[in-house]
Amino acid sequence: MTIHRGGRRIILSVWAICILLIFLILHFISCLYISFPLLALIVFFMGFVIFFFRVPSRHKPGGDNIVTAVADGEIVVLDKVYEPEYLKRECMQVSIYMDFFNVHVNFWPMDGEVTYYRYHPGKYFLAFLPKASELNEHTSTGIRNDYGEVFFKQLAGTFCRRIECYAEVGNLETRGEQCGIIKFGSRIDMYLPLDADIKVRIGEEVRACETVIAELNGK
């Protein structure tokens, strides 16, 4: 396990503030019934910040035509929809909801060329609500290879105020490599071809890089 590159400065800043708070509590609060709970809470928060920005080692399954999960979380949407922004056709939508305790680093779902990228400012509705897909702040990314094209969105949630995406149109990307991070609870919407063989179900817990979302039948 490593620490996400974008989290190191945040971790150092949080730890500096926490260490200062610990010093102040030890120096000014003599009552153990007050100081010990406060110290325990601060130490827990210091550990959680590191836990939040963790980048785990994952085993990537083989297969040129497979699409793996962009993020850890629970499958909350699995439906045929019309995608109006980029693909402009009916697709299978697979949405993954991430809570505070999931890994929040995102990973490329397949090998291929980045064909589309756009950032959309927006609102911060609860990420699991249907309207969040269009109204919340989000990024949109398309990636294509010989088997087909996959389009996905990184959506902000009520408590999420920062999305990072490393997509650049024309770049060749590798499945399982980092493509960004969403800080705090949020959601990923994936749009796949109608003829894709979907391998997940509603309510299933998935792991980025490891869980096969679908097999593409193109080529």
Residue pairs with C-beta under 8 A, 6 or more apart in sequence:
1 54
1 55
1 56
1 57
2 54
2 55
3 11
3 50
3 53
3 54
3 55
4 53
4 54
4 55
4 105
4 178
4 181
6 53
6 164
6 181
7 49
7 52
7 53
7 181
8 53
10 49
10 53
11 49
11 50
11 53
14 45
14 46
14 49
15 46
15 49
18 42
18 43
18 45
18 46
21 42
22 39
22 42
22 43
25 35
25 38
25 39
25 42
26 35
26 39
29 35
29 38
52 100
52 104
52 183
53 104
53 105
54 103
54 105
55 103
55 105
55 178
56 103
58 107
58 176
58 207
58 208
58 209
58 210
59 209
59 210
60 68
60 175
60 176
60 209
60 210
61 68
61 210
61 212
63 212
63 215
64 111
64 145
64 146
64 147
65 147
65 215
65 216
65 217
65 218
65 219
66 110
66 175
66 212
66 214
66 215
66 216
67 109
67 110
67 150
67 190
67 192
67 196
67 212
67 213
67 214
67 215
67 216
68 107
68 109
68 110
68 175
68 176
68 208
68 209
68 210
68 211
68 212
68 213
69 96
69 107
69 109
69 188
69 206
69 207
69 208
69 209
69 210
69 211
69 213
70 96
70 106
70 107
70 108
70 109
70 152
70 154
70 179
70 188
70 190
70 208
71 96
71 98
71 102
71 103
71 104
71 106
71 107
71 182
71 188
71 208
72 96
72 98
72 102
72 103
72 206
72 207
72 208
73 96
73 97
73 98
73 99
73 102
73 187
73 188
73 205
73 206
74 96
74 97
74 203
74 204
74 205
74 206
75 94
75 95
75 96
75 200
75 201
75 202
75 203
75 204
75 205
75 206
76 95
76 96
76 97
76 128
76 187
76 202
77 93
77 94
77 95
77 130
77 189
77 202
78 92
78 93
78 94
78 95
78 198
78 200
78 201
78 202
79 92
79 93
80 90
80 91
80 92
80 93
80 194
81 90
81 91
81 92
81 93
81 191
82 89
82 90
82 91
83 89
83 90
83 91
83 93
83 151
83 191
85 118
85 140
85 151
86 116
86 140
86 142
86 151
87 142
87 149
87 151
87 191
90 194
91 151
91 191
91 192
91 193
91 194
92 191
92 192
92 193
92 194
92 196
92 198
92 214
93 189
93 190
93 191
93 192
94 189
94 190
94 192
94 198
94 200
94 213
94 214
95 133
95 187
95 188
95 189
95 190
96 187
96 188
96 190
96 206
97 127
97 128
97 185
97 187
98 104
98 127
98 182
98 185
98 186
98 187
98 188
99 185
100 159
100 184
100 185
103 208
104 181
104 182
104 183
104 184
104 186
105 178
105 180
105 181
105 208
106 154
106 165
106 178
106 179
106 180
106 181
106 182
106 188
106 208
107 175
107 176
107 177
107 178
107 179
107 208
107 209
108 143
108 173
108 174
108 175
108 176
108 177
108 178
108 179
109 143
109 150
109 152
109 175
109 190
109 213
110 143
110 145
110 147
110 150
110 175
110 216
111 145
111 172
111 173
111 174
111 175
112 143
112 144
112 145
112 149
112 150
112 172
112 173
113 143
113 144
113 145
113 170
113 171
113 172
113 173
114 141
114 142
114 143
114 167
114 168
114 169
114 170
114 171
114 172
114 173
115 142
115 143
115 144
115 149
115 169
116 140
116 141
116 142
116 151
116 169
117 139
117 140
117 141
117 142
117 165
117 167
117 168
117 169
118 139
118 140
119 138
119 139
119 140
119 163
119 165
120 137
120 138
120 139
120 140
121 137
122 135
122 136
122 137
122 138
122 156
123 135
123 136
123 137
124 136
124 137
124 156
124 157
124 158
124 159
124 160
124 161
125 131
125 132
125 135
125 136
125 157
125 158
126 132
126 157
126 158
127 136
127 155
127 156
127 157
127 158
127 160
127 185
127 186
127 187
128 187
132 155
132 157
132 187
133 153
133 155
133 187
133 189
136 155
136 156
136 157
137 155
137 156
137 163
138 153
138 154
138 155
138 156
138 163
139 153
139 154
139 163
139 165
139 167
139 180
140 151
140 152
140 153
141 151
141 152
141 153
141 154
141 165
141 167
141 179
142 149
142 150
142 151
143 149
143 150
143 173
144 150
146 218
146 219
147 216
147 217
147 218
147 219
148 192
148 193
148 196
148 216
148 217
148 218
149 193
150 190
150 191
150 192
150 216
151 190
151 191
152 188
152 189
152 190
152 191
153 188
153 189
154 163
154 165
154 180
154 182
154 186
154 188
155 182
155 186
155 187
155 188
155 189
156 162
156 163
156 182
156 186
157 184
157 185
157 186
157 187
158 185
159 184
159 185
160 182
160 183
160 184
160 185
160 186
161 183
161 184
162 182
162 183
163 180
163 181
163 182
163 183
163 186
164 180
164 181
164 182
165 179
165 180
166 178
166 179
166 180
167 173
167 179
167 180
173 179
175 209
176 209
182 188
190 213
192 198
192 213
192 214
192 216
193 216
193 217
193 218
195 217
195 218
196 214
196 215
196 216
196 217
197 214
197 215
197 216
197 217
198 213
198 214
199 212
199 213
199 214
199 215
200 206
200 211
200 212
200 213
200 214
206 213
